[in-house]
Amino acid sequence: MDLAGVGKSHVAIEFAYRFTTEHPEESVFWVHASSIDRFKQGYCDLLDACGVFPEVDNRDSDRPMRVRECLEKQHHEWLLITDNADEASLLTSEGSIKGGKLGTATQAHKHQSILDYLPDCPHGSIIITTRDRVTGVRFTKSCAQNLIEVVSMTEAESASLIKSTATEQCPEDSEVDELAELLEHLPLAIVQAMSFIQENALTVGEYIELYNDSDETRMDLLCEPFETLGRDTEVSNALATTLMVSINHIKERDTKVIGVLSLPAFLDHSHIPKSLLQKQLKKALDLVKTLGTLKTLSLITPSRDKDSFSLHRLVQLVLRKWLIIKDDFEEKAIQAMDILLERSLSTLRFIPELHGEGLKKRRLYLQEGIAYCLWSQGRCNEAEELDILILEEKKQYFGRDHPETLESMASLASTYQNQGRWSEAEALDMYIVETRKKLLGPRHNLTLTSMANLASAYEYLGRLQEAETLRVEVLEERKSNFGEEHDSTIGAMASLGALYLDLGKMESAEVLIRRSWSWRKNYGSGHQVTWLSAGTMAQLYRAQGEFQKAEDLSIETIRTIESALGPNHSLCLQSKSNLAGIYTEIREWDKA
């Protein structure tokens, strides 16, 4: 019983080997229990493969129950291993009311718990492996001494496993220790890594360098398929896939739990205060049950002080990927920022007291995070106050043209844009563009972002020709740097298409807008590029007189943005403004 990939099945294999060694005349049976149907099939396979129960008629409609009866009648010792019983529902009988009164199950729906099929006799032993403590407790009938928690390997065990499977003769001890630490001493993660190392003729050090490249690379490595002895052949060996199965089980069991688990995905993985989670739940009992569920699945580890807990780093990484796959990443990230913002604001009064070089930098980064949260919530006046404070401090600390200072200058310019102060935004953006061109070059990503921001200011100031020059240059450089399907290229394409609409260049606008809209499926409905493309597509519909399509798409986009970012975010307000323009044009004044 413990986290996926910790080696429960291998422990059971080792026990079975020792049992056979000590009791060569006795039988060992192995049945997979990832579902009730697979468990029953496993029982039937024992009959067909081993022929150990010839008295069971193949035509019997409930052969698995006959197997139980035969095992109970055996006169010799036996060992039954039930592997991967990870769902608590497997141990719950589910009757059916079809064909009878409430509480009476038809014959076809009886025995829906694996407990109904497991023998109960003194001459047999049963081992069940599970990731779920609830399953373990129910199986052992709350007998705590029969629960065995399989923990991660020790440093010495991890090192031994790595060295025994390394392609190089003598990997450096420091690299071995580092790899084991990165993979949190999980056997499955280590075996997966060593398989990749062997297949690609890498050294341990080269793998570590690759693993540390980025979160995306880590996820790619954790998703790599591989073969290993003792693993269920019908279940993916990849650690990431295995953990995602656990996360999906949580969602199916209780949506509140997965909602709470989403918050730690965006925090440091250790010492997460329980009080943060209480904000998402109405009752204290709900928090106890939620944390209990996560603990039973070994996804979190309580701290000694009982007031906080830690989330496995690999679980956190996979959880972020899961949110991206489910198209929930941005929405959950904003929710996390909202929860943290309330606490962060209360610390502002202590910030002036933080001195020293290290503390000063941390203070500035904290203030930047708070300013961004305020900006994302549409609280631009509060964000402006912090932006100005941060900018002045960075000018003194780093200098006016330092990249850190320019980044804060860009944040203030964005706040000015949201406030409609376009001339002030233009002045800042122009300075940023010229400075970044000198420091980073005209093709650098940050330079291109600054040029796009300046183009937005030009558009709102009515200087469309100047805006067009910038938009065209940005799009061409994005294509050259990243390719046509990159989100930054698609965003640049949509922005230029919208500008062409304003300039009356309908054919050019339609080509760009439809092309950017066609790639929305690559990013999902929750991605900002999709929202931008949807906004420009609605504008195109409007320009072509297809007002119903424009209205429907605008309403759908507003709902999506509101759900993810809230009603006061600048993107949401811009979409509402566009919808109001549509209503005005079709003379639906009340809606406008």
N, C-alpha and C positions, 0 to 999 in steps of 0.2 A: 504494500500500500504506500504510494507516494507519487511524486511528479512523473509525468510521461518522460520516458527515456532514462530513468534512473537505474534500470536493470532488474526490474521485478521478475520478468520472464526468465532471465538468465540465472537468477537465484533459484527459481523453481527447477530449472533444468539441472543445476548442480545438485540440488536436493534429490531429484529423481535418480541421478547417476549414483549418488551415494547409497540411496535406498536399494537400488538394483545390485550394487556391489555387496551390501550387507545381507540382502535377502534375494539371492539369485532365482529362487523358485517362485517368487511372488510376482504379481502383475502390476504394471504401471500404465495408467490410461491418461491421455491428454486430450482435452476438449476445449476448443475456442468458444468464448462466450460473449463476443461483441454484440450479439443480439440473441433473442430467444430462439429465433428460427435457426441461426447458425449453431447454437448449442444443441438443439434437437437433432440437427443434421449430423453434428459431430458424434452424438450417441449412435445414430444409425450407421455411421461410417465405421465405428468400432465393431459393430456386428459384421459388416460386410468384409472389412479388411482382416479382422483377426479370427473371426469365426469362433469367438470364445463363448458365445451364448447360442448354441445350436437349437436350443429349445424355444427360441423366440421365432414365431412365425413371421415371415416377410410380409404376409398379407395383413398382419395386425395393424389396425388404424392408429394405435398409440404405442408404437414400438419403444420410444424412449422410456415410457413408464414401465414397460416390461424389463428394460435393462436395469432400472433401479431395483425391481423385485429380484432379479437374478443376482445382482451384486449383494443384496442383503442375505441371500440364501447361500452364498459362497462359504466354504469352510476354511479358506486360506486368507492370508492377509493380502490387501491390495492398496494401491495409492491412486487416487484420482486427482489430477491437476486441472482446474478450471481457470483458463487464462483470459485475461483482458475483460473481466466483468466490470466494466467501468460505468455502467448506467444503474442508478439505484432502482429504476423501474423494473429491472430484470428480476428483482427480488420481491416484486409486488404482484400478487395474483390479480388478474383482471377478468372478472366475470362479464357476461353479456346478458342483457335483458331481452335479446331477440329470441322470440319463440317461447317466452315464458314470463312469469311474473318478476317484478323487481327483486333482485337478490338471488335469483336462480339462474345459473349459467347453463347454456346449452352444451352438449358434449363436445362440440367443435371448439369451444372457447374455454374449456377447463385447462388447468395446469399451465397458466401463462407465466408462472414464476419458476426460475430454475430451481428454487428450493423444493418445488413439488417433485422434481426429478432426481434430486440428490439422495443417495442412500443414507439411512440412519441405522447404523449397526456398530457393534464394538470391534469388529475385525477389519474395518477399513479406515483409511485416513483420507481427508480431503484438504487440498490446498487451493485457495482461490487468490488470484492476483487482480488487483484493482487500483485505480488512481483515486477512487472515491472512498473516503472514510465512512460515509453513511452506509455504503454497500458492505464494507468490512464489518461494521458494528452489527448490522442486521444479520449477516451471514453467521457471525460468531455468537449471535443471540446475546449481545452486550457483554460478552465475557472478555474483559479487557486484556487478560494475559494471553489470549489467543490472537491478538492483533500484533503484527510485526511491521514496524515502519522501516522501509528500505531508504536509507539516506544516501546522499551523494558520496562519492569515493573520497578517501583521504588524499592528501597531497602525494603521499608515497604510492598509493594505489593508482592514482592518475598518471604519475610519472612512469610507473611500471607499464601501464597499458600503452602509453605513447611510445616508449622506447621499444616495446616488443613489436610494434607495427610500423615503426619508422623505416623509410627507404634508405636513409643515410645511416652509416654504421654507428656513429656516436654523436647524436644531436647534443647541442650545448644544454647543460642543466638549466641555465637561466631561461632559455627559450622553451624548454619543456615545461618549466614551472609557469611561465607566462601564458602559454597556450592552455594549460589546465585551468588557470585562473580565468582566462577569457571565456572559456566554455563551462565555467562554474562546476567543474569536476563531474559533469554529467556523462556517464558512459556512452550513451547514444550519440551525443554531440561529438565526443572525442573520436569514436569509431567512424562517424561520418567524416570528420575532418581528416583522419588518417587515410580513409579510403580515397578522398580527393587528392591528398598528397601523393599516394601511391600511383593513382591513375595518371596524374599529370607530372610525375617525376620532380616534385618540389622538395625543398627542405622545409623543416619546421619553421625556420626563420622567414622563409619566403611566404609561407602560408599566413603567418602572423601579420606580415606587412600587407598582404592582400586583404585579410580580415579587417584590419584597421583602416582600410581605405575610406569607407563610408558605411552608413547604416544600410544603404541599398545593396552594397556589395555583401555585407554580412547576411542580409536576408537571402540573397542569391545563393550564398554558400550553404545556408541552413536549409534551403529548399532542394539542394542537390540530391538526386536519388542515388542509392547505393545498395549493395547486397551485403547481408551479414547473417551468420548462422544464428538460429534460435528465434528469429523474428517472424511474426505472422506474415505469410506471403501475400495475403489479401489486404494488408494494411501498409500504407506508405511508410518506408523507413525514415524518410526525411524528418528531422526534428521539427522544423517549422510546421509541416503538415500535421504531424502528430499533436502538436500543441494547439493548432487551430481546431482540431477535432474536439479537444477539451473545451475550448472557448465556445464552439457551436453548441455543445452539450449544455453549457451554462445558459446560453440564450434561450434554448428550448425549455429549460427547467424554470427559469425566472428572469423575465426581462429587466426587473429592477436590479438584479445582481450585475448583469452586463453593463447597465447604465452606470452603476457605481464603479465598476472596474475600469471604465473608460477614463476616469479622472487620473488615476496613477500612471496611465500611459504617457502623460505629459509632464510628470514630475520626476524628481530624482528618485531612483528606484528604492532607496533606503530611508528609513525613519519618516514614513508618511503618517502624519497625524490622523488619528481616527476622527477627530472633530471636523476635519475637512469634508469627510464623507457624510456626516450628519446633515449637512446642508441639503443634500440630495434626497434625504429620506425624512418622512414626517414623524416617525415614531422611533424611540430608542430600541424597541424590540426588533424593528426592521433592520437596524444596523447590526444588532447581534446576530440575527439570522443570516444576513448578507455576508458578514465576515466569516461566520461559521461555514457557509457554503464554500467560500474561497479557500478557507483553511482545510476543509475536508478534501478538496481537490489538490491540495499542496501548491496552490498558486501564490499564496502569500505566507510569510513567516512572521508571527507576532514578535515584538521586541520584548526585552526583559521588563521594561517599565510598564508594559501592557497598554500604553497610551498611543502606540504607533506600531507600524508593521513595515515589512520590506516586501518588495515584489521582485521575483527573480529577474535578472537583467535580460535573459533570453526570452522569458515570458513577455516582458515589456516590449521588446523589439518585435516579437511576433504579434502582439496585441495591436501595435501601431499599424503593422501591415494589414491585419484583419480589418481595422477601421477603414483603411484606404480601399480595400477590396469591397467592403460594404458601402462605400461612398459616404461614410460618416465622419471622416477624419477632421475636416474643417469645422463642421458643426460641433463636434465634441471638443475640439481645441478651443473654440470660442467659449463654450460652456465652462471649460476649465479656467480660462482667463477671468471670466466673470466671478467665479468662486474665489479665486486668488486675489482679485482686485480689491475686494472689501478688506481683506487682511492687509494688503500692501499699503493701502491708503492710510491705515492706522499707524504704520511705521514711519510715515513721512516726517512726523514731528521729531523723530529721533535722528533723522539723516544729517542735519547740520552738525551733530556731535561726533560724527565719524571722521576721523583724521588718519593720516598715514597714507603712504603711496598705494599699498594694496587695498586698503579700505576705501580710498577715494575712488578707485576704478570700479570697485564693486558697487559703491553707492551710485555712481553714474549709470551703470548697467541696470540697477534696480529701478532708478528713475525712468530710464528709457522704456523698460518693460511696462511700467505703470502708465506712462504717456501713451504707449501704443494701445493698451487696453482701453483707455479713455477715448482715444481717437476711433477705435473700432466700434465703440458703443455710441458714437455720434456726440460725445461730450467734448466738443472741440474747444470750447473756451477754457475748460480745465486742462485739456491737453496742451493748448497754446502756452499757458503759464509754465508748465513743466518743460515744454520744448525750448522756450526762451532761456529758462534757467540752465538747462543742460548745455545749450549751445554756447552761452557765455562762459560757462565753466570749462568746456572743452577748448574754446579759443585760448583761454589762459593756460590750460594744462598741456594741450598738444600743439597749439598754433592754429591759425586761421585756415591754412590749406592742407591740414592733415586729413587723411581719409576718414578718421573717426569724426572729426569736426564736420566734414562735408556730409557725412551720413546724417548727423543731427540737423544740419541745415536743410537737407532734403525732407526730413520729417516735419520740420516747421513749415516748409513750402507746401507739403501735402495738407497740413492743417489749414493753412491759408486758403488753399483751393476749396476745401470743404466748407469754409466760411464765406466763400464767394469773393475773397479778397485777391482777385486775379493779378492786379498790378504788382502787389507785394510778392505774390508767388512767382511771378515772372522774373522779378529782379533777382530773387534767390536762385531760381532754376538756371538763369542765364550765367550767373557766376559759377554755379556748380558745373555746368556743361564745359565752360572754358577751362576751368581748373582741372577737371578730370581728363580732358583731352590732353593737357600738358603732362599730367602725372601718369595717366594710365594708357593714353593713346585713344584715337577716335573709334576704335573697333571694340574696346573693352565693354563687357556686359553692363557695368555700372554707368559708363559714359552713355551707352545707348538708352538705358533707363532714364537718365537725366534728360536726354534729348526728347524722349517721349513725353515726359512731364512738362517740359517747356512747350512742346507742341500743343498740349492740352490748354495751357495758359493762353497761347496765341489764338486758339480756336474761340475761347470764350471772350477774348478781347476783339474778335472780328478780324484778326490778321490771318486769314485763311491761306493765302499764298505762302507765307512764311511757315505756317504749320504743315502745309503739304510738302514743302522741301524737306523738312525734318522727318515727317512720317515715311516718305519714300526712302530716305537714307537709312532710317532705322530698320524698315522691313528688309531691304536688300542685305544689310549687314547681319540681321538675325538669320536669314536664309543661309547666308554664307557660313556663319559660325555654327549654327545648330541644325539646319535642315528645315524643310517645310512643315514637318509634323510636330515640332517642338512647341510647347505651350507658349513660349515667349514670341515665337514666329506667328502663331495663330492669333495671339492677342494683337500683335502689330498689324496683321492683315485685317482684322476686324476694325481696328481703329482707323486705318487708312480708308477702308470701305465706307465707314460712317462719314468721314470727312469728304469723300467724293460725292456722297449724297448731298451734303451741304453746298458743294460747289456745282451741283447739277450735272455731274459726270455719271449718269445713270448706268451706262454699260460697264464702265470700269468698276463702279461701286458694286453692281450685282455679281460680277465675276469674283471679286475678293470676298464679299460677304457670304455668298453661297459656298465658297471653298472653305472658309473658316468654320461655317456652320456644319459642313459635312464631317468634320473631324471631332465633333462633340462627343461621339460615342467612345472615343479613345480616353476620355477624361471623366465621364459620368456627369450626372446632373448637379453634383455638389461642388464642382470645380469652378473657380473664378473665370477661367477661360470660357467655359460653357456659358456662364452668365453674360459675359461680354459679347460673345457670339450671338446669344439669344437676343440681347438688346439691339444689336445692329440688324439682325434678321427681322425683328419687329419693325424697325425703322424702314427697312426695305419694303416690307409688306405695305406699310402705311404710304410710302412714296408711290407704290404701284396701285394704290387704291384698294388693296385687299385688307380692309379695316377689321373684319371679323378675325382673320388670322393674326393680325397685329395685336388685337385686343387679347385673344386667347393666349398667345405666346407671352405677352407682357404680364398677364395675371399669373400664369404658371411660374414665370421667372421671379416675380415678386414674392410669391409664396415660398419658393425654394430659398431665396436669399433671407427672407424674414426668419425662416426656421433655423438657418445656419448662423446668421450674423445679427439678427434682431432688426426691429423696424426702423431704428434710427441710424443704421449704418449708411455711409455715403452711397454705396452701390444700390442699396434698397431705395433711398430717397431719389436717386437719379432715375431708377426704373419707374418709380411712381410718377415722377415728373413727365417721363415719356408717355406713360399711359394717360395722364391728364391731357397731354397734347393730342393724343388720338381721340379722346372723348370730345375735346374742343372742336376738332376738325369735323367730326360727324354730328356736331351740335347736340351732344348729350350733356347739357350743362350741369345737371344735377350730379352726375357721376364725376364730372371733371372737378 
